[in-house]
């Protein structure tokens, strides 16, 4: 990562949250293609980093409560593992409109940081393999690079294996 709080583009709630927390982070802007089949794969390719190091933010419903899962874009979310990580029994993907309304972000740009309503969060354990990971900075075409420990701390995340290949 570069210098502390190096920003590109407009300040999203995610960038504001990272800045206010005083953590070291860097933003990366790229030209988003609306026709891209996968926002995360597009981000990894645009930034020239392995897709395993770029994490997507998914919102699931665990026993009636919205819960955030942060998993590599190269993997899928294991819903049973997510439920277990937060002490729940059943998990299903959340309604996209409910996810957007609750987080304050649009699909493809949902960030685990700076959400309108703080939700229980689970960060996949594979994040700990990297000095830095990339997550959405709150809009399509903008990623934030930060230490996984900072991401976990800022979101109050439980770190658990919730991704599957």
C-alpha positions as CSV (number, residue, x, y, z in Angstrom):
1,X,0.0,0.0,0.0
2,X,1.0,3.6,-0.5
3,X,1.0,6.5,1.9
4,X,-1.6,6.8,4.6
5,X,-5.1,7.8,3.2
6,X,-4.2,8.2,-0.4
7,X,-7.5,8.9,-2.1
8,X,-8.7,9.0,-5.7
9,X,-12.2,10.0,-6.7
10,X,-15.0,11.3,-4.5
11,X,-15.3,10.4,-0.9
12,X,-17.9,7.7,-0.4
13,X,-19.2,6.8,3.1
14,X,-16.7,3.9,3.0
15,X,-13.8,6.3,2.4
16,X,-15.1,8.6,5.1
17,X,-15.3,5.7,7.6
18,X,-11.7,4.6,6.8
19,X,-10.4,8.2,7.0
20,X,-12.1,8.9,10.3
21,X,-10.7,5.6,11.7
22,X,-7.2,6.8,10.9
23,X,-6.2,3.6,9.2
24,X,-3.7,3.3,6.3
25,X,-5.6,2.7,3.0
26,X,-5.4,3.4,-0.6
27,X,-8.2,3.8,-3.2
28,X,-8.1,2.5,-6.7
29,X,-10.4,3.8,-9.4
30,X,-10.9,2.1,-12.7
31,X,-13.3,2.5,-15.6
32,X,-16.3,0.3,-14.8
33,X,-17.9,-1.5,-17.7
34,X,-21.7,-1.9,-17.1
35,X,-21.7,-5.0,-19.3
36,X,-19.1,-6.8,-17.1
37,X,-20.4,-10.1,-16.0
38,X,-18.7,-9.9,-12.6
39,X,-17.9,-6.7,-10.8
40,X,-15.3,-8.3,-8.7
41,X,-13.5,-10.1,-11.5
42,X,-13.6,-6.8,-13.5
43,X,-12.0,-5.0,-10.5
44,X,-9.2,-7.6,-10.1
45,X,-8.4,-7.5,-13.8
46,X,-8.4,-3.7,-13.9
47,X,-6.1,-3.4,-10.9
48,X,-3.9,-6.3,-12.0
49,X,-4.3,-8.2,-8.7
50,X,-5.3,-11.9,-8.1
51,X,-9.0,-12.3,-7.8
52,X,-8.4,-14.2,-4.5
53,X,-7.2,-10.9,-3.0
54,X,-10.3,-8.9,-4.1
55,X,-13.3,-9.4,-1.9
56,X,-16.9,-9.0,-2.7
57,X,-19.5,-7.9,-0.1
58,X,-22.6,-10.0,0.0
59,X,-25.7,-9.5,2.1
60,X,-27.5,-12.6,3.4
61,X,-30.5,-13.2,5.7
62,X,-29.5,-15.3,8.7
63,X,-32.5,-16.3,10.7
64,X,-34.3,-13.1,9.7
65,X,-31.4,-10.7,10.3
66,X,-29.4,-9.2,7.5
67,X,-25.7,-10.2,7.7
68,X,-22.7,-9.2,5.6
69,X,-20.3,-11.7,4.2
70,X,-17.0,-10.6,2.7
71,X,-15.5,-13.3,0.5
72,X,-13.0,-13.5,-2.4
73,X,-14.5,-12.7,-5.8
74,X,-13.0,-16.0,-7.0
75,X,-15.1,-18.0,-4.5
76,X,-18.8,-18.5,-3.5
77,X,-20.4,-17.9,-0.2
78,X,-21.1,-21.0,1.9
79,X,-24.4,-20.0,3.4
80,X,-24.3,-22.8,6.1
81,X,-20.8,-21.7,7.2
82,X,-22.0,-18.1,7.3
83,X,-25.0,-19.0,9.5
84,X,-22.7,-21.0,11.8
85,X,-20.2,-18.1,12.1
86,X,-22.9,-15.9,13.5
87,X,-24.6,-18.5,15.7
88,X,-27.5,-18.9,13.3
89,X,-29.3,-21.9,11.8
90,X,-30.4,-20.9,8.3
91,X,-29.0,-18.4,5.8
92,X,-30.2,-17.3,2.3
93,X,-29.1,-14.5,0.1
94,X,-31.0,-11.3,1.0
95,X,-33.4,-9.5,-1.3
96,X,-31.2,-7.1,-3.4
97,X,-33.6,-4.2,-2.7
98,X,-33.4,-4.8,1.0
99,X,-29.6,-5.0,0.8
100,X,-29.3,-1.7,-1.1
101,X,-31.8,0.0,1.3
102,X,-30.1,-1.2,4.4
103,X,-26.5,-0.6,3.4
104,X,-27.1,2.6,1.4
105,X,-25.1,1.2,-1.5
106,X,-26.1,-0.2,-5.0
107,X,-25.4,-3.8,-6.0
108,X,-21.9,-4.1,-7.4
109,X,-20.8,-1.2,-5.2
110,X,-21.8,-2.4,-1.7
111,X,-18.9,-1.8,0.7
112,X,-18.5,-3.5,4.0
113,X,-17.4,0.0,5.3
114,X,-19.6,3.0,6.0
115,X,-22.9,1.2,5.6
116,X,-26.1,3.1,6.5
117,X,-26.9,0.5,9.2
118,X,-24.1,-1.5,10.7
119,X,-24.8,-5.2,10.1
120,X,-23.2,-8.3,11.6
121,X,-20.2,-9.0,9.3
122,X,-18.1,-12.1,8.6
123,X,-14.8,-11.8,6.8
124,X,-13.6,-15.0,5.1
125,X,-10.5,-16.3,6.8
126,X,-8.5,-16.4,3.5
127,X,-8.2,-12.6,3.9
128,X,-5.6,-13.2,6.6
129,X,-3.2,-14.7,3.9
130,X,-2.6,-11.2,2.5
131,X,-1.0,-8.0,3.9
132,X,-3.7,-6.1,2.1
133,X,-7.1,-6.9,0.5
134,X,-9.3,-4.9,-1.8
135,X,-13.1,-4.3,-1.2
136,X,-15.6,-2.0,-2.8
137,X,-15.1,1.6,-1.7
138,X,-18.8,2.2,-2.2
139,X,-19.4,2.5,-5.9
140,X,-18.7,0.5,-9.0
141,X,-15.2,1.3,-10.3
142,X,-13.7,2.2,-7.0
143,X,-11.9,-0.1,-4.6
144,X,-10.3,0.4,-1.3
145,X,-7.1,-1.4,-0.3
146,X,-6.5,-2.0,3.4
147,X,-5.1,-4.5,5.9
148,X,-7.5,-7.4,6.6
149,X,-7.1,-6.7,10.4
150,X,-8.3,-3.1,9.8
151,X,-11.2,-4.3,7.7
152,X,-12.2,-6.7,10.5
153,X,-11.8,-4.1,13.2
154,X,-13.8,-1.4,11.3
155,X,-16.7,-3.7,10.5
156,X,-16.6,-5.6,13.8
157,X,-16.3,-8.7,11.7
158,X,-15.9,-12.3,12.8
159,X,-13.2,-13.9,10.8
160,X,-14.2,-17.4,9.7
161,X,-14.0,-19.7,6.7
162,X,-17.2,-18.9,4.8
163,X,-16.0,-19.1,1.2
164,X,-15.9,-22.2,-1.0
165,X,-14.2,-22.5,-4.4
